[in-house]
Amino acid sequence: MNVKLHVLSAGALFFLGQVSFAQKAKKDTTTTQIDEVVMVGFGQKKTVKELTGAVGTVSGKALAQSSSSASIEKALAGTMAGVQTGAASGQPGGFASIRVRGVSSINGNNNPIIVMDGVRINQGDLTQNSTTANILANLNSSDFESVTILKDAVSTAIYGADAGAGVVIITTKKGLKGRPRFSLNFEQGVAATAIKMPKGLNAQEWKDLMAVQIANNPANTGITAAMVPTLAIGGQLGETYKFIYSQNQDTDWLNAVRNKGGAYFQNFNGSIAGGNDKISYYTSLGYYDQNSVVKNSYFKRISNSNRIEYKATDRFTLATDIQMSYSEISTLSSGGAFSNPMLAYLFNYPIDPVFNPDGSYNLGVEGRLSNGLFNSAYLQNVNSQKAKTARVFANLQAEYKILKNLTYRFVAAPEYINVEEDSYNTPLHGDGYNYKGRLYSYTTRYFNFNIQNILSYNTSFGDKHNINASLIQEAYSSQQRIIGAGASNVGAPFLQTLDSFVIPIATIGNRSKNSRAGYAATVHYDYDKLLLLDASVRRDKLSNFWPGQKAGTFWSLGAGVDLARMDVLKDSKTVSQMKFIISYGQVGNQLPVYMSPYTLYRYSTNYDNNAAATIINVDNPNLSWEKVNPFNVGLDVGLWNNNLTLSAAYYHKKTKDLATFVPLSPSQGGISETSPGGATTSSVRIENVGDMVNKGFELTINANIINNRDGFSWKLGVNGTFNKNEITSLYGGTDVISGTNILRVGEAVNSFYMRKWAGVDPSNGNPLWYINGVDGATTSNYNQAQRAVQGTRIPKFFGGANTQLAYKGFTLDAQLSFGFGNKIYDSWANYLFSDGQYTSNYPGYRAQLDYWTPDNPNAMNPKPIEGGNRGTGSTGANSASSRFLYKGDYWRLRTLKIAYNFKGDLLRGTGLNNVEIYVLGNNIWTNVTDKNLQYDPDLQLGGSSTALGGTSNLDLPALKTYSIGVNLSF
């Protein structure tokens, strides 16, 4: 049965489109009682009325048909309370983040684990040398029946040691009893940038700005801006200015690196499902192709899923689910790499042409353009940075009904992933020029294996007492093997395999293995769905830690009472649900692999052709996982047969024993790895020290405002979350400052810590900062101003809204998301708003043109001076301060879909059951409240699993897409 409902329950339950149902037919009537079903831990189901935890659900149909994104993270934005998503890059198929009720850790994991059909699967960026990637993009959301997010202890504790950041449960489609059902979907479209990109200076604007800077230089007495071009061409201002002012070229580098007319997008999915009393089947085939607006950036995927369930006897059922996919991602450099096209269009000289007069590419002199940078348009055509990923996932399940109420289920699920990467640099220009060509090739293999034994018991007695209990044993093993090499000096540019590069420059080869075993028990009791009780306990043992620290116990308790089930309200036509829930427990938050408790020897250094050892990490036999204690209390109200539902919750999630880098004295030594990339820091040790809290309120309201009145229906939903993140203790209570970030007790994790910009002195154009870092008196001397906390990178209020209007065959669906209270820092602004310090080398933003003059005393930027404006001090106005820190508040129309369904008589004789034609837009409107913010607001979460985010790094822009499509079923 397919039923469309918008229902809220258990803290923040949010249904869209198809959902699962448990049906119970009454013997004395033809009425069917429908209870919504939610997937919870280890493939088990609960009806909404049985839940005591905080759970959010969105249907797979809603995700697949409302988003053109390659992975589920971006499609989840704004769909449910307490859940945020974001990405640092607009790279198709790139990594994206999910946060469930805030940031759980400083250095540990902050992304929820992903569970598919009861089995944990790999997640994140599994590449070694690509700018960004996402293994979840290898999954086809058209195969999803539903996606459920578990948010509190009673929902997540069953997953034990690594569920502290939440759990995402994906349930895939399966066959149903009946004739074969065919479904086809075709979608094509085009993509553009979701927001306006920062504008660079054209040649004349750049020259005019430099002329003003030169004239403002106190050393150039008597020179006016009008005199500069003539003096420069005459050589009186030096060779650099002579060259610049002698050129007549005006290159639009942004236009040179972009795809003309937008980026092409296409998506195809086909499936067949059916079954009988003995066997059911589902098989699908999908193809996805998305290009970025920037050349040579794309993601392609082909996927296949096959699921069969065979009821061998009345007691014994076998099920197999085999998923296969193959993808290719092409990425571009980011950040400060000279080959980064997003850097090039702001840093390259607009007087350098892309092409020579004969039509060939301008490659400059000795592999560089006139300011030492690269022709990125050329490099986009000849260089490559690609990763090809093959993924095979198999899930074998056998279920045997021992007794009427006792069932045993066995699960064996291997996952194999193979990633092949090649990064090629041409010998003719750019990074490969001095190497006479360069190539890195890597192959990374992942093999994960999950075994589960589950014994489930359920019974009812006295007509109203219901008990469900489970005993669970799980073992999980993960293996990784990497092999790769780099070489230089190639005989010809078209040779792009390692055997054609004759000088080795790098090798890599390592392997790792970790494992986990756990035992768990769960029990649920309810009295006529009126009184609800839940409890779970799990004992995990991990291979990563020292003996004595390998094992941990995790648990949860939950309770609920639905007053609508009491006699006084049971027959009410107004109140259909009024359930209070409460839960508490403890779960773990696993540490990254590089945070090892052991002192290790690494023989990776060549010392006079001998293997030299390096000592890595400082031994800590007490290191263990972080511990998270989530508390949740909520109220779920349903009125008028759930045509109006309200769900409110308060949560308090405390993380204890944070893994932090504790400083040691220099005499103690010690080098510890501090990042997945192998970066190290001296004189620190990893210890479990520090606490952090996330607390807040969630509210979700859904309403069926008009329900099929004369063929017209209108549904409306809204959700919002207030979240406060706060560090409550650190080692010695001491601040930890790193660049523009600070860890401080009483503040949010990694708050922005810098001087506060006070604007421009209208009398003389000097920069101003607040002396105390907050307000009051100002100074024009950067070094006299104090640093202070200037904001958080974590939104304080976020959520979404959705609506659906339907009239006969027409439907309109819209979905909005928003976020408020966070800041975003432009980490490259010191070069791009340099006030004259770097302008002759790197032109920068067009926004620099709003600078101080006597006629423009309230300008955005200080008086531009050749060499930089330092005010009355020695440090430039372009140094780190809140001048480049912007409000991240935004509203975004994530989805707008208009469709028409042909049914009934219109399709008679065609053999078709349904034809839907639609137009779909994603991210088509974004409102950023800070007019000076030039980058996408989704930067609020960044692109890593750490607590950092909210910083721009000249990444590819986020995309908005327009597409048309058709759905056929027969």
N, C-alpha and C positions, 0 to 999 in steps of 0.2 A: 504494500500500500504506500503510495506517495501522497503525503499531505504537507501543505505549506503552512507553517506556523511561525510565529515569533513569540517565544516563550522565555521567560527569565526564571531562574531558580538557583538555589544553593549559592548565594553570594553574588554571582554574576553570570548566570547561565544565559546564553544568547544564541538563539537558533535562527538560522536563515536557510530557506529552501528546504531540501529533503532532509529528514532526520529519521532515526530508527524508532520503532514503536514496539511495545509489548501489548498484545491484544488478548482480552479475556471476554469471551462471549458468555452472556448470562443465559441460563437454560430456559428461563420463563419469559424471555423477551427477545426481540430481534435487535435490540440496542447493543452496540459494541463499545465497551469501555476502552479508551486509548490512553496509555501511560507512556510518556516520553522516556526514552532509554538513553543513558549516557555510558560511554565506554570508560572504564576506570582501570586500575592496575592489572597487568598480566592478562589482558584479553577478557576480563570479566565485565559484566554489565550490571548497571543499577538503574532502576527507574528514578526519575526526578524526585518522586515522593519519598524515596529511601535515602536520599543524600543528606549528609551532615557536613559536607565539605564545600569548599569554594572551587567551582568548576566552570569553565567557559567552553562553549561548543559552537562551531560554525560548520555548516554542511560543505562537503566537497563540491557539490553542484554550485553553490554560491561562490566558492573560491575560483573554480574553473571558469565560470561564466561572467565573473565580474572583474577579473584582473588578467592583464596580458603579461604579467611577470613570470619569469622562468622558475622561481622558487616560492615556497609558501610564506616566507617571512614577510615580504613586502605586501603580499595579498592580505595578511592578517591585520594590517595597520588600521586602527580605529574600530575594529569589529567587536571588541569586548573590553570590559572594564579591567583595569589592573595590568594590561598588556600593552607594551610599546614595541614598535619595530623601527628600524632605521638602517641606513647604509652610508658609508663614507664615499662611495663611488657610484656613478651611473653606469658602470660597466655591465653589459648584459651577462647574466649568469654569475655576477660577482657576489662576494660575501655580504651578508646582511645579519643584523643582530636582533635578538628578541630579549626583552627584559620583562620579567614577571614580578610585579610588585617591587620594583626598584632594583638597585645594584646590591648584590649579595656579598661581594668580595672586593678587596683592593687588588690583589695579585692573582687570586684564584679564578675559578670559572664563574661567569655571569650569564651565560646562555643556558636555557633549559636543555635537558637531555631529550633526545628524540626517540620515541618508541613507535614502531610500526607493527600492527597486528600482534601486539604483546611482546615484541622483541626489540631490544635496543639496537639502533643502527648508527653508523658513523655520521659525523657532521662536521661542518666547518670547512676551512680552506686546507685541502690536503696536498696542494702543490708545493714545490720547493723553490721555483724560480719565476713564477708568474706573479704579476702585480696583485691580482686578487682572483679568487675562484670560490666555488661553493658546491660541495658534493650534493647538497640537497636539491640543487638545480637539475640533477640527473633524475629526480623523481618527477613523474607526470601527475599533476594535480587532478587531471581528468579521471584518474583511477581511484581517487579518494572518495570514500563514502562520507567521512566526517573528520574533522580535526578538533581535538579536545585538549584544553590546557588545564592542568591541575595546579592549583595555586597555594594550598595550605597544607598543614601537616597531615591531617587525616586522609588527604588525597595522595600525598607524595611519599609518606614515610615507608610505604611498602617497597620503594625503590632504594631506600637506604643511603649509602655512603656518598652518592653523587647527585642527589635530588634537591639540594639546597636552593638551586636557582629555578626550580620548577620542572615540570614534565610536560612535553607535548606528545599527545597520543594521536597517531594517524591510523585510521581504520580504512582499509581498502574495500573496494566493491567486490561482491561475489554474486554468483548466479542465483536465480530464484526459480522456483517450480513453475513450469509452463513452457509454452512454445519459445523458440529462439527469438530474442529481441535484438534488433540491430540498431545501432546509433552511430551517426556520422556528424562531425562538426568540421566546418571549413571557416577559417578566419584569415583575413589579410588586412594589412594596414600600414601606416607610416608613423614614424616617431619624430619628435622635435624636442628641444630642451624644455624642461618643466618650468623653469623661470628664466628670466633674461640673464644672459651671461655678462660678467663684467666687461666693459668696453676698454679697449686699448687706445692709445694715441695714434692718430694718423701722422704722416710725415710733417705736415705744416704745423699741427698742434704741438708736436714734439719740439720742433725747432723754435717755435715761439716761446714755449715754456723755458727752454734752455737759455734763450736770449734774455728773458727776465731774470733768471738765476744768475747769469753772468753779470748783468747790470747791477744786481743787488749785492754782489760780492764787494765788501769794503776795499779789497785790494785793487779793484778796477775803477778807480776814481775817474769820473768824467765820461764814462761809457754809459750810453743809454741802450735800451733794448733795440731801438730802431737801428743803431749803429752796428750791432753784433753781426748780422749776416755779411756785411761788406768787410768788416775786420776779419771775420773768420775765413772767408774765401781768399782774402789777401795773405793769409798765413800768420797774422799778427796775434792770434789766440792759440796757436799750436796746431800740430798736424792733425790731431783728432777732430777738432772743430772744422779745420779746413776741409777734411774729407766729408764730414757730415753735411756741411752747408753747400758743398759742391754737387751733391747728388740731387737728382730730380725724380727719382723713383718714389712711388707711394704704394707700399705693399700692405694688403689686408691679410695678415697671417692667419687670422681666425678663419677667414673664407678659404684660405689655402688648405687648411687641415680638416675641414668639415666635408661631409657628404652633401653634395648639391641636392636640394629638394627634399631633405630629410632622410630618414633611415627606414629601410624596408623591414616589414615584419610579416611573418606568416605562421600559422598554426593549424595542424590537422590532427584530428583524433577520430578513431573508429573503434567500435567494440561490438561484441556479440555475447549475449548471456542467455542462459536458460537452464532447464533441468527437469527432473521428474522425481518420483518418490525415492529413488536410489542415489542419483547423482545430480550435481549442479555444477555449472561451469561458467567462467567469465574469462574472456581473452580480449586484449586490446592492442592497438598499434598507434603510436603517436609520433609526430614530427614537429619540431619547433625550430624556428630560425628568427633571431632578432639581431639587427645591426644597431650600432650606436650612431649618433649623429657625427661622430668623429671617425675618420677613415681607419680601416683595418682594425676595428674593434667590433667583435661579434660573439655570439654564442649560438651553437647549433646542437640539436639533440634528437636522437631517435630512440624510442622506448617501446618495450613490449612487456605485457603482464599476462600471466596465465594462472588462474586459480581454479582448482577443482576440489570439490567435496564429495566423498563417496561414503554412503551409509551402507557398510558391508552387512551389518546385522542390526537388530533392534538395539543392541548394546554398543556396537563398535562402529566408530566413524573415523575415516581417514581424510585428511585435507592437505593439499600441497599448494603452495603459492610461489611461483618463480617469476622474478622480475629481472629484466635485462635492459640495459641502456648503454648508449655510446654517445659521447659528447665531444665537441671541440670548442675551445674558447681561445680567442685571440685577444690579448691584452696589450696595453701600451704603458710606457713608463709613467710614473707619477712623481710628485714632489719636485726635488731639485735636479732631477736628471735632465740634461740638456736635450735629450731626445723626446722629452715629454711635450706633446703638442700644446697642452694647456699652459705650460710654462713658455713655450716659444712665442705664442701670439701676444704675450704681454712683455716678454723680455727681448725678443729679437728686434733689430733695427727695422723700422718701416721703410728705410731707404735701401735695404738689401732686397734684390728681386728674388722671386722664387725660381724663375727661369732666365736663362741667358737669351740674348737676341735670336739665336738660332733654334730656340725651342727646347734645348737641353736644360737639365736642372742646374741651377747655380750652386756649385759645391765649394765656393770660396777658395781659400788658399790653405794648403796642408790640412785639409779635412775640416776646416772651420770657416764660418762667415766672418764678417768684418769685426764683430765684437766678441769673437771667440766662441760663439754658440753654433748651433747646427741648423741646417735646413730640414726641419722636422717633416715637411710635406714630402720631401724625397725619401726620408728614412721610413715614413709610413708605407711607402710603396715597396721598398727593398728589404728592410729589416723585418723580422718576425719574432714573436714571443707567444708561442702556442702550447696548449696542453690538451692532450687527448685522453679521455677517461672512459674506461670500460668498467661497468659495475654489474655484478650478478648477485642477486639475493635470493636465497631459497628458504622457505619456511615450511617444515614438515611437522604436522600435528596429528597426533593419534589420541582419540578420546574413547574411554571405555566406561560404560555405566555399570559399576560393580553392584550396586543396590539401587532401589528406587530413588533414594535421595543422596547417593554417594557416587561421585564421578571422579575418575582419574584421567589426567591429561598429560601427555608427553609432548615436548616441543624441542626440536633440533633445528637450528637456524644458522647456517653459514652465510657470510657476506664476503665477497671477494671484489677488491677494487684495484685496478691497475692504471696508473697515471704515467703517461709518457710526455715529456716536455722537451722542447727545443727552443733555444734563444739564439738567434743569429744576428750578427752585426756585420754589415758590408765592409770590405776593405777600402772602399772608395771615399767614405765620408763618415763623420760622426765617431761614436765610441770605438768602432772597429778599425779606424784609420791607422792609428799608431801600432796596432797589432797585426796589420795587413790581413784583417779579417778575424773574426772571433766567433766561436760556437760553444755553447754549453748544452749538453744533453743529459737528461735525468730520467730514470725509471724508478717509480716508487710503487711498491706493492703493499697492500693492506689485506690482512685476512683476520676476520673476526668470527668467533664461534660462540653460540649461546645455547645452553642446555637448560631446560626447565622440567621439573616434575611437580605437578599441582594436583592436590587432592581436595575436592570441594564437596561440602555437605550442606544441604538445605532442607529445612523441614518447617512445617506449620502444625500448630496444635491449638485446640480450643477455638478454632476458626479465626482467631485474631493475633495469635502469637507467631511470629516469623523469625527464623534463625537461619543465617547463612554464615558458613565458616570455611576457611581454606588453610591448608598447609602448603608451603611453597619452598622448593629447593631450586636454586639457580646457580649456574656457573657460567662465567663469561671470560673469554680469552681474546686478547688483541695482539696481533703481530704486525710489525712494520719492517720492511726491508727497502733500503735506498741504495742505488748505485748510479753514479754519474761521473762525467768528466767534462773538462773544458780544454780547448786547444785554440791555437792561433796560427796565422800564416797559411793562407789558402791560395791555391794556384789560380783560381778564377772565381768571380763572384757567384756564378751559378752553381758551384759545388757547395753543397750544404749538408754534408754528412761528416762525421768526425774523422773518418779515414782519409779525408782530403785536407785536413789541417795538420801540419807537420810538427808543431811545437806544443807539447802538453803544458798547460798552465794551471790546471786544478784537477783534483780527483776527490770523489766522495764515495764512501761505501760504509754503511752501518746498518745495524738491525736492532730491534728492540722487541721485547715481549713483556706484557703484564697481564695479570689475571685476577679474578675476583670470584669468591664463592660466598653464597649467602643462604640463610634459612629464615623463613618468615611465616607468620601466622596472622590471620585476620578473622575477625568475628563481627557480625552485624546482627542486631536484634531490633525488632520493632513490634510495637503493639498497635495493630490495625493502622499502621502508618501515622499514628498519633504521636507516640513516643518512640524516638529513634536513638539507638546507641551504637557506636562504632569503636573498635579498638584494633590496633595492629602493633606488631613488634617484629623487628628484623635484626639479625646478627650477621654482619658482613666481615669478611676477612680479605684484605688486599695484599698483593705481593710487593707493593711499592715501599713499605715502611719497615723499620727495624722490628725484630721480634719483641713482643710486648706492646707494640703500637699497631700491629696489623689488624686487630679486630676491634669492632665497635658495635654498639647496640643503639638502634634507632626505633622510635616508637611514636604512637599517636593515640589520642582519645578524642572522640567527637560525640556530640549529643544534639538532639533536636526535638522540638515539639511543634506539631501543626494544630493550632487551635481551631482551624476550620474543620478538623475531624471530630471535634467534640460535639456532643448532642445539641448544645445550644446554637451551634452554627452549621451543623452538618447538612441541614435542609435549606440553608440560606441560598437565595438566588443571587445574592450580591457578593458574598465572600466565598471564593472557591479555594483559596489557600491563604494561610497566615502562619507561616512557619518560622520559628526562631531556631538558629543553629549556633553552635559554639564548638571550637576545636582547639587543641594545643598538642605540641609534640616536639620531637627533635629529629632532624635529618642532617645528613652530612653534605659537605661541599668539597669535592675532590680537588686536589692541587694539580697544576700542570706537571707534565712528565719532567720538565727541566728542573723543577724544584725538588731536588733529591736530598734525602736526609744523610746520604753517605759521602764521605770523602773519597774521591775517585782519582785514579791516574789516567790521564789521557795521553797516549803515545801518537800524537798527530803533528809533531814538530820535527823538522829535519835539522839536525845539528851536526854539521860537518859530515854529512852522509850517514849519520847514525840516528836512530830513533830516540828522540828526547821526550821525557815525560813532563807533563804539566799536571799539577795538582788542582783539581776542580772541586769546589764546595767545601764547607767546613762541617765536620761531622756533628750531627744532632740526633742522637738516638731517641729523643722525645718528640720529634716532629710527627704530626699526624694531620688528618683532614680538619678542615674548619667545621664548626658545628652551628647549625641554624635552628633557632627555636621560633617557629611561627605560631602566633595566636590569632584566631579569627572568630568574630562574632557577627552574625548577620540576621537579617529579616527579609523574608520573601513573601510578598503579598500578591494574590491574584484576585481580581474582581470581575464579576459578570462573566463567569465561565472562562476566566483568564483572557478576556478581551482587553483588559488593562492589567499589566503586571508591573510590579515595582520590586526591585532588589537592592538592598542597602547592606553594606558591610564595613566593619572597622577591622583593620589588621595591624599587628605589631610583630615585625619579623626581626629578631635579633640574631646577628652573627657573632659568635664567640670564637676565640682562638684564631684570629686572623693570621694568615701566613704573611709575615713581614720581614724585611731585610734589616736586621739589627746591626748597628755599627760595632766594629771591633777596633781595638787600638792597633796602630800600625805594627807594633811588635808581635801581635797575634797573627798578622798576615791573613791569608785566606782569600781565594778568588771564587766567587759564586756566580753561576749563570743567573741572569735576571730577565731573560726574554726567550721566546721560542726560537728566535733566530741565532741564539748562541752568544749574545752579548753578555759581557761579564763585568763585575764590579769588584774592586779589591776591598778587603777588610770589612766584610759583612758576613753574617750568618743568618740562615733562614730559621725563624722561630715562630711558634704560635703565640703571638702577643697582640692584643688589641681587640676591641669590640666595635660593632657598628649596628645601627638600627635603621630600619625602614618602617615607617608607620603612616597610615593614611586611611582615607575613606573612599569607598566605591559606591556609585549609584547608577543603576540602569533602569530605564523605563521603556516599556514597549506597549503600544496600543494599536488595536484594530479599530480605527476610528469609524470607518464605514465598511461594512461587511456585505458585499455583493448586493447592494441596493440598486435595482434596475441595471444590473450588469457592472456596477461601479464599486470598486474596493479601494480603500486607502489604509495603509499601515505606516506607522511611524515609530522609530526607536531612537533612543539617545543614551549614551553612557559617558561617565566622567569619573576621573580618579584624582584625588588630592594625595600627593605623596611627599613625605619629608624624609630625606636621607641625612643621617648624622653619625659622625664618628664619636663614640662615647669613651674610648680609651685607646692610648697608644703606649709604646715602650717608653717608660719614664715620663709620660705626658708631654714629650718633646715634639715640636713641630718637625715635619719632614718636608723640606722644600726642594723642588726639582724644577728649575726653570721658572715658568709662569704658573706652576701647580703647587698646591700645598695640601698636606694632610695635617689637620689640626682638630683637636678635640672640640666638639661643639659645632663643627662645620661639616658640610657635605664632602664626600670623598673627592679628592683632587679638585678642590675649588680653585678658581682663578685667583692668583696672588700676584699683584703688580701695583704700580703706581696708578693713581686715578687722574685721568685727563680732565683739565679744567677749561679746555678750549684755547682760543687764540686771544692774545692781548689786543684789543681793538685799537690801542694807541700806537703800536709799533709792529704788530705782526709776530711777536715772539710767542713761543709755546708756553703754556701754563699747566702746572700740576698742583693738586692740593697737597699742602705740606704734610698734613697728618694722614693722607691717604683716604680721607673720608669726605670732608667738606671744610668750609671756613677759608682761612688764609691760603693764598696761592704763592707759587714761586716759578720763576722762569729758569731755574737751575735744576735740572733733572735729578742730580745727586742730593739735593736738599729735600726732596720729597720722599716720604716713607711709602713702603709697600703695604698693602692691606688686601683683605679678601674683597674681591670685586664682583662676585657672583658664582653661581654654580652651573656646571654643564648638564645637570640633571633637571628635566622639566618638573615643575611643582604641580602642574595641573594639565592633564591630557585626557583625550577621549575621542569620541566619534558620534556620528548621527547617521541614520539611514531612513529612507522612505521608499515606499512602493505604491504607485498608482496604477490601477488596472481598470480598463473599460473594454468589456467584451474581449476582443482579441488583442488589444493594445496593452502594453505594460511599459511603465517608466520606473527604473530603479536608479537611486542616487545614494552615494555613501560619502560622508565627509569625515575628515580627521583633523585634530587640532592639538597643539601643545603650547604651554605658556610657562614662563618663569625661569627659563634657562638662558645661558649666554653662549655665543659662538665666537671663537677667536680666529682672526685671519693671520695665520702664522707667517705669511709671506709679505705682509703689508710693509714691513720695514724696507723692503726693496721697491715695492710698487707705489708706496706713498713716501718717497725718500726725501722730499723737500729740498732736492738738489744734490744730495749726497751721491746717489747712484744714477741719476737721470741720464747722464751722458753715456753710460754703459748699458743701462736697462731702462727703457722708456717708461713702463708701468701703466697704471690705470688712467683713464681719461678723467676720472673724478678728481685728479690732482689739480685740474684747471680751476677749481673753486678755491683759489688761494687769496691770501690777504694782500690788499692794496689800500692806499688811502681812500679810494672810492668804494672798496668792498671790505669794510672793517669787521664785519660779522661773518667772515668766510669760514669754511669748514677746515681749511688747512692753513698752517703758518706761512709767513713770508718765505718764498722759495729763494734759497741762496746757494750759489755754486759751492759745493763741498758740504752742504747741509746746514740747517738752521739749528744752532745749539743754544739759542737763547742767551742767558748770562752765564751758562756753565760750559762744560767741555763735552757733554754727551748730547747726541742729536735728538731732535723732536720725534724721529721715527723709531726710537728705541721702544722696547716693550712697555705698553701701558694700556689703560682701558680705552685709549683712542681707537684701537683696533678691535675692541670687544663690543659685540653687538647683541641686541636682544634677539633671541631665537623664537619669539612668539609667531605663530602662523596658523592659518586655516588652509586646508587643502581639500578640493573636490577630488576624491580618489577615484570615484566611479560614477559615470553617467551612462546608462544603457536604455535605449529605446528599442522595443521589439514588437513584432506582430506575429501571432500564432495562427496558422491555418489548421483548422480541425474540422471534423464532422463532414457535412455535405460538400464542403469545398474540396475535400480530398477523396471523395468517393470514386472508386475505380482506379485510383493511382497505386494502391497497395501501401500507401503511407499512412501512419497513425498521426503524425504531427510534423509540421514544418514551421520552424521559427526563423524569421529573418530579423537581423538586429544591426544596429550601429552602436559602437562602444567607445567610450573615451575614458582613459585613465590619467590621473594627475593633470587634468586639463585646465585647472584654475588653482592658483596658489596666491594667497594674500599674506605677505610678510609685513608685520607692523613696523619694523625698523627699516626706514627707507634707505639706510646706508648699508644694510646687509646685502652682499652681492653673491652669496652662495646659498645652496639649497638648505632649508631648515632641517631636513632629515639627518644632517650632520650631528644632531643632538646625541645620537648613540654611537657614532663612529663606526669603525669597521672591524674591531677586534673583540675578543672575549674578555678583555680587561675592563677596568673602570674608567678608561680614557675615552674621550669622544669630544664632540663640540669644537673641533679644530679643523680648519680647512687645510688641504695639502695639495692644491692644484690637481685634484682628481677630475675624472670625466664627469660631465654634468648629468644630473638625474633626467629621466626621460618622461615625456607625456606622449601617449599614443592615441591614435584615432584608427579605428578598424571597422570593417563590416564583416558580417558572418552569417552563416546559416546552420541550423541544427535540423537534422532529419532523423526520424525514428520510424521503424517499420518492423 
